[in-house]
């Protein structure tokens, strides 16, 4: 079974600043996938970034990057040059790679507010 | 860009009534999922579906729930006799063959009175 923990229920940061959201996970799998999803007030779930556990290089998507520490089972999300549109709930999620076990396991989320 | 669509966006129903939530996954995707999110809580997995059968389901997905792919495009979630605690946002998701990423629809907000 996989578990995902997000210890920061809420965060706020000034526009244009950098913010890091924390996520830890636990899994017995040797390979797995990790994701950050964004849920704006419209409540749609939008993929922000993904990381494959067997890849040591941290994933990057424009202003979004991760710090993946496999030994520590940590997967934090860094948002650089934050924008007002980044205001949303952010969920960390994991899944196993096996067929028949594709479900995503989500954390409880971090509500991020970008202050103008 | 292709996207997952869901209808209706909102549904209000009386306790004990049947509801059907509809989803149109991305056209070349073969894996389909339903999740739910009770207000203020995290997203929870309900069921995954592949090759016209359930591949995995959670303990939430009891006999009151069923899924179906009635044609080549729709994927439905039926709740036979709704309870108050079924009030939630229901998300459909799909992924392509061999793909690790699930793409979510905009959700259906279900309110059971």
Interface residues (C-beta under 8 A of the other chain):
Chain A: X33 X35 X37 X42 X43 X44 X45 X46 X47 X50 X52 X91 X93 X95 X97 X99 X100 X101 X102 X103 X104 X105 X106 X107 X108 X109
Chain B: X31 X33 X35 X37 X41 X42 X43 X44 X45 X48 X50 X55 X56 X58 X89 X91 X93 X95 X100 X101 X102 X103 X104 X105 X106 X107 X109
